[in-house]
Amino acid sequence: MSETGGGKATATPMPAGAAQPLPLGLSGWRFLPLAAAIIVADQVVKAWMVQHFTLFERVRVLPVLDIILTYNTGAAFSVLSDASGWQRWLFVLLALGVSAGLIVWLRRLRAVAHGLLACGLALIIGGALGNMIDRLASGRVVDFIHVHWGQAYFPAFNVADSAITVGALALLIDAWRESRSVRRVDA
């Protein structure tokens, strides 16, 4: 606000071209409940697994799918799992930093126009924070979904990992759709 000669307060005009912040309800923050739902679902399923399964106990669900309780102190595909413990804090900081950046990005998105992108970002946030909770609580992540084909086994994963993967796929599809629409406009 600025004072004018008559003592009245007037609104200071926004500079030309300055972006007005979106109202919260119209921004990508509308998708944050999805992130929260992923975190809750992830933690509930992991707690159930720890209560009802012993380490490496396996239940065959399909010929290509087992449910098995395992722990991972590393990242995806057990990267750094045999490190001395410092990786726990690296992954916690990484999850916090990435999530903070994605939350800022979500705030700037118009939810109606960028719904798929916002959904993907929310899934990644929920997955990253779900696994971060495990790392803070016990220094390791609970994994339990184990896919295999014959003797070829894919590393075990969990709800949070699945959300991150689906979220990344949504980002790729959104980018592909965006590039196609730009090409059509340029043509």
Summary of the structure (lengths in Angstrom):
residues: 187
radius of gyration: 22.1
end to end distance: 46.7
largest distance: 83.8
contacts: 517
relative contact order: 0.16
helix: 57%
strand: 17%
